[in-house]
Amino acid sequence: MKKLSFVIPCYRSEHTLPHVVAEIQGKMKTLEKYDYEIILVNDCSPDDTMGTIRELCRENDNIKGIGFARNFGQHSALMAGLRHSCGDYVVCLDDDGQTPADEVDRLLDKLEEGYDAVYAKYEHKHHSAFRNLGSKVNERMTRMMLEKPAELYVSSYFAVRRFVVEDMIRYENSYPYVIGLVLRATKNITNVLVNHRDREEGASGYTLKKLMGLWFNGFTAFSVKPLRIATCIGGVSAIAGFLYGIYTIIKRLVNPDVPMGFSSTMAALVFFGGMIMLMLGLIGEYIGRIYISLNNSPQYVIREKINIEA
């Protein structure tokens, strides 16, 4: 019998979390060929989410609880849940009820077909305009920086095989980016259509500041393309300055009366400025690689564990 691990990052979900857990439990009664566990990770929520998790863990031995010492973000919470999971398949979903846990069999069917990872795709998203805009920017960023296939839709509701999880949790640097880790592990990924519901209560915890931080983490931790872009800009600037300098000399030869002070100064500034950017880009390339490899800040700090053996 295969085992499923449901990993749910929790933030401001003291009222919605019991419904999500109940929906998972109801669905799993119909999927008798799977055993399962539920891992709830409290990202230092300001409400009584941790109290709700303690109550759910008391009532069910197959529910595990993790509480962070401070807020580390959704992706760090996912990494904590992945590290404490033991299922053959791992399913990650939201705590607000918008991702339909009762349609998890659609994701599992694709894994059974041989795919390594499956992302839920929504025909109609019930997010705010701000969140939809953030999703579009994230889509562009992952496609450009992380070489995500254009046809692949990524979301917070996905399922992966065990070997993908094992590769993901090898990443121990701070500020993880889960999409980048999945794409690093495999390209055998597909989508499956599921419904997307209205939020039961509250609003999304992603502010503009958090979204910007998430995108920055994504392309600095898993891509050196921004540094390469800077290098290219430096190279183009150097070439432009060099050509402008030639143009200035030719213009002077053709018309000796043309004043040279401003033009020659600008040509020199553009040329040397471009060369400096070129060199900084090359240095930054190496520094970026060192940063990716040697950043040892913790991804998260766990204050409390429930139903988890030491």
C-alpha positions as CSV (number, residue, x, y, z in Angstrom):
1,M,0.0,0.0,0.0
2,K,1.4,3.4,-1.0
3,K,1.4,6.2,1.4
4,L,0.5,9.9,0.8
5,S,1.8,12.8,2.8
6,F,-0.3,16.0,2.7
7,V,1.8,19.1,3.5
8,I,-0.1,22.2,4.4
9,P,1.6,25.5,5.3
10,C,-0.6,27.3,7.8
11,Y,-1.1,31.1,8.4
12,R,-4.2,32.8,9.8
13,S,-6.2,29.6,9.3
14,E,-7.5,28.7,12.7
15,H,-11.1,28.5,11.3
16,T,-10.5,27.1,7.8
17,L,-7.9,24.4,8.7
18,P,-10.4,22.0,10.3
19,H,-12.5,22.0,7.1
20,V,-9.5,21.3,4.9
21,V,-8.4,18.4,7.2
22,A,-12.0,17.0,7.2
23,E,-12.1,17.2,3.4
24,I,-8.9,15.2,3.2
25,Q,-10.1,12.6,5.6
26,G,-13.4,12.2,3.8
27,K,-11.6,11.8,0.4
28,M,-9.1,9.3,1.7
29,K,-11.9,7.0,2.8
30,T,-12.7,6.6,-0.9
31,L,-9.1,5.9,-1.8
32,E,-8.6,2.7,0.1
33,K,-5.4,1.7,-1.7
34,Y,-3.5,4.6,0.0
35,D,-2.5,5.2,3.6
36,Y,-1.9,8.8,4.5
37,E,-0.6,11.4,6.9
38,I,-1.2,15.1,7.2
39,I,1.6,17.5,8.2
40,L,0.5,21.0,9.3
41,V,3.2,23.6,9.6
42,N,2.3,26.8,11.5
43,D,4.4,29.7,10.1
44,C,4.1,31.6,13.4
45,S,0.6,32.8,12.7
46,P,-0.6,35.7,14.9
47,D,-4.0,34.0,15.5
48,D,-4.7,30.7,17.3
49,T,-3.7,28.5,14.3
50,M,-1.3,26.6,16.5
51,G,-4.0,25.8,19.0
52,T,-6.2,24.4,16.2
53,I,-3.2,22.3,15.0
54,R,-2.7,20.9,18.6
55,E,-6.4,20.0,18.8
56,L,-6.4,18.2,15.4
57,C,-3.2,16.3,16.4
58,R,-4.8,15.2,19.6
59,E,-7.8,13.8,17.8
60,N,-5.8,12.1,15.0
61,D,-2.5,10.2,15.3
62,N,-1.8,10.5,11.6
63,I,-1.8,14.3,11.8
64,K,1.6,15.9,12.6
65,G,2.1,19.4,13.8
66,I,5.1,21.8,13.4
67,G,5.3,25.3,14.9
68,F,7.9,27.8,13.8
69,A,9.6,30.2,16.2
70,R,9.0,33.1,13.8
71,N,7.5,33.8,10.4
72,F,9.7,32.3,7.7
73,G,7.3,32.3,4.7
74,Q,5.3,29.7,2.8
75,H,8.2,28.1,1.0
76,S,10.2,27.5,4.2
77,A,7.0,25.9,5.8
78,L,6.8,23.6,2.8
79,M,10.4,22.6,3.2
80,A,9.8,21.8,6.8
81,G,6.8,19.7,5.9
82,L,8.7,17.9,3.1
83,R,11.5,17.0,5.5
84,H,9.1,15.4,8.0
85,S,7.1,13.5,5.4
86,C,7.5,9.9,4.6
87,G,5.0,9.2,1.9
88,D,5.6,7.7,-1.5
89,Y,3.7,10.7,-2.9
90,V,3.7,14.1,-1.3
91,V,0.8,16.5,-2.0
92,C,1.1,20.2,-1.1
93,L,-1.9,22.4,-0.8
94,D,-3.2,25.6,0.8
95,D,-4.9,26.0,4.2
96,D,-7.7,28.3,3.1
97,G,-9.9,25.7,1.3
98,Q,-9.4,27.3,-2.1
99,T,-7.4,24.3,-3.4
100,P,-9.9,21.3,-3.5
101,A,-8.5,18.5,-1.4
102,D,-11.4,16.2,-2.6
103,E,-9.9,16.4,-6.2
104,V,-6.5,15.0,-5.1
105,D,-7.2,11.8,-7.1
106,R,-6.8,13.8,-10.3
107,L,-3.2,14.6,-9.3
108,L,-2.5,11.0,-8.1
109,D,-3.8,9.5,-11.4
110,K,-1.2,11.5,-13.3
111,L,1.6,10.3,-10.9
112,E,0.4,6.8,-11.5
113,E,0.7,7.3,-15.2
114,G,4.4,7.9,-14.7
115,Y,4.8,11.7,-14.2
116,D,7.2,12.8,-11.5
117,A,5.3,16.0,-10.6
118,V,1.8,17.3,-11.2
119,Y,0.5,20.8,-10.8
120,A,-3.1,21.8,-10.5
121,K,-4.3,24.2,-13.2
122,Y,-7.4,26.4,-12.7
123,E,-9.7,27.5,-15.5
124,H,-11.1,30.2,-13.3
125,K,-9.1,31.5,-10.4
126,H,-11.0,33.1,-7.5
127,H,-8.2,35.3,-6.4
128,S,-8.1,39.1,-6.1
129,A,-6.8,41.1,-9.0
130,F,-3.6,41.8,-7.1
131,R,-2.9,38.0,-6.6
132,N,-3.7,37.3,-10.2
133,L,-1.2,40.0,-11.3
134,G,1.3,38.5,-9.0
135,S,0.7,35.0,-10.5
136,K,1.3,36.4,-14.0
137,V,4.6,38.1,-13.0
138,N,5.7,34.9,-11.3
139,E,4.8,32.9,-14.5
140,R,7.0,35.3,-16.6
141,M,9.8,35.2,-14.0
142,T,10.0,31.4,-13.8
143,R,9.8,31.0,-17.5
144,M,12.7,33.5,-18.1
145,M,14.9,32.8,-15.2
146,L,14.3,29.2,-14.3
147,E,13.6,27.9,-17.9
148,K,10.1,26.7,-17.0
149,P,8.3,25.2,-20.0
150,A,5.9,27.8,-21.5
151,E,3.0,25.4,-21.4
152,L,3.5,24.4,-17.8
153,Y,1.3,26.1,-15.2
154,V,2.6,26.2,-11.7
155,S,0.5,26.7,-8.6
156,S,0.5,26.0,-4.8
157,Y,-1.4,22.8,-5.3
158,F,0.9,20.0,-6.6
159,A,2.0,16.4,-6.0
160,V,5.4,14.9,-6.4
161,R,7.1,11.5,-6.1
162,R,9.4,10.6,-3.3
163,F,12.6,10.9,-5.2
164,V,11.8,14.5,-6.1
165,V,11.2,15.3,-2.4
166,E,14.5,13.7,-1.5
167,D,16.3,15.9,-4.0
168,M,14.4,19.0,-2.9
169,I,15.3,18.6,0.8
170,R,19.0,18.4,0.0
171,Y,18.8,22.2,-0.5
172,E,19.7,23.7,2.8
173,N,20.4,27.3,1.9
174,S,18.1,30.0,3.2
175,Y,15.1,31.4,1.3
176,P,14.1,28.3,-0.7
177,Y,12.0,28.5,-3.8
178,V,10.0,25.4,-4.2
179,I,9.2,25.8,-7.9
180,G,12.9,26.1,-8.7
181,L,13.6,23.0,-6.6
182,V,11.0,20.9,-8.5
183,L,12.3,22.2,-11.9
184,R,15.8,21.4,-10.8
185,A,14.9,17.8,-10.0
186,T,12.8,16.8,-13.0
187,K,11.3,18.0,-16.2
188,N,8.7,15.2,-16.4
189,I,5.9,17.4,-15.1
190,T,2.3,17.9,-16.2
191,N,-0.8,19.8,-15.4
192,V,-4.3,18.6,-14.5
193,L,-7.5,20.7,-14.3
194,V,-9.1,21.2,-10.9
195,N,-11.6,23.7,-9.6
196,H,-10.7,26.8,-7.6
197,R,-12.9,28.0,-4.9
198,D,-13.7,31.3,-3.2
199,R,-11.7,32.0,-0.1
200,E,-13.8,31.0,3.0
201,E,-12.6,33.9,5.1
202,G,-9.9,36.5,5.4
203,A,-7.5,37.7,2.7
204,S,-4.3,36.5,1.1
205,G,-1.2,36.8,3.3
206,Y,0.9,37.8,0.3
207,T,1.6,41.5,0.3
208,L,3.5,43.3,-2.4
209,K,6.6,43.2,-0.2
210,K,6.3,39.5,0.3
211,L,5.7,38.8,-3.4
212,M,8.8,40.9,-4.4
213,G,10.9,39.0,-1.8
214,L,9.7,35.7,-3.2
215,W,10.5,36.6,-6.8
216,F,13.9,38.0,-5.7
217,N,14.6,34.7,-3.9
218,G,13.7,32.7,-6.9
219,F,16.0,34.3,-9.5
220,T,18.9,34.9,-7.1
221,A,18.9,31.4,-5.6
222,F,18.4,29.4,-8.8
223,S,19.6,31.6,-11.6
224,V,22.6,33.8,-12.5
225,K,20.8,35.2,-15.5
226,P,20.4,38.7,-13.9
227,L,24.2,38.8,-13.6
228,R,24.6,37.7,-17.2
229,I,22.1,40.4,-18.3
230,A,24.3,43.0,-16.5
231,T,27.3,41.6,-18.3
232,C,25.6,41.9,-21.6
233,I,24.5,45.5,-20.8
234,G,28.1,46.3,-19.9
235,G,29.4,44.8,-23.2
236,V,26.8,46.7,-25.3
237,S,27.7,49.9,-23.5
238,A,31.4,49.4,-24.1
239,I,30.8,48.7,-27.8
240,A,28.5,51.8,-28.1
241,G,31.1,54.0,-26.4
242,F,33.9,52.6,-28.7
243,L,31.8,53.3,-31.8
244,Y,30.9,56.7,-30.6
245,G,34.5,57.5,-30.1
246,I,35.3,56.4,-33.7
247,Y,32.4,58.6,-34.9
248,T,33.8,61.6,-32.9
249,I,37.3,61.1,-34.5
250,I,35.9,60.8,-38.0
251,K,33.7,63.9,-37.4
252,R,36.8,65.8,-36.2
253,L,38.7,64.8,-39.3
254,V,35.9,65.8,-41.6
255,N,35.2,69.1,-39.9
256,P,38.2,70.4,-37.8
257,D,36.1,73.2,-36.4
258,V,33.8,70.9,-34.5
259,P,34.4,71.3,-30.7
260,M,35.7,68.1,-29.1
261,G,35.5,68.6,-25.4
262,F,32.0,67.4,-24.6
263,S,31.8,64.6,-27.2
264,S,35.1,63.1,-26.3
265,T,34.3,63.2,-22.6
266,M,31.0,61.5,-23.1
267,A,32.6,58.8,-25.3
268,A,35.2,58.1,-22.6
269,L,32.5,58.0,-19.9
270,V,30.3,55.6,-21.8
271,F,33.2,53.4,-22.8
272,F,34.8,53.1,-19.4
273,G,31.4,52.9,-17.7
274,G,30.5,50.0,-19.9
275,M,33.8,48.2,-19.2
276,I,33.3,48.6,-15.5
277,M,29.9,47.1,-15.7
278,L,31.3,44.3,-17.8
279,M,34.0,43.5,-15.2
280,L,31.5,43.8,-12.3
281,G,29.2,41.4,-14.1
282,L,32.0,38.9,-14.5
283,I,32.9,39.2,-10.8
284,G,29.3,39.1,-9.8
285,E,28.9,35.8,-11.7
286,Y,31.4,34.2,-9.4
287,I,30.1,35.9,-6.3
288,G,26.6,34.8,-7.2
289,R,27.7,31.2,-7.5
290,I,29.5,31.4,-4.1
291,Y,26.4,33.0,-2.6
292,I,24.2,30.1,-3.9
293,S,26.5,27.5,-2.5
294,L,27.6,29.0,0.8
295,N,24.7,30.8,2.3
296,N,24.1,28.9,5.6
297,S,21.3,30.9,7.2
298,P,18.6,28.6,8.5
299,Q,15.5,28.0,6.4
300,Y,13.4,27.9,9.5
301,V,13.6,27.3,13.3
302,I,11.1,24.9,14.8
303,R,9.7,25.7,18.3
304,E,7.3,22.8,18.6
305,K,6.6,19.4,17.2
306,I,3.5,17.3,17.7
307,N,3.1,13.6,16.9
308,I,6.6,13.6,15.5
309,E,9.2,11.2,17.0
310,A,12.5,12.8,18.0
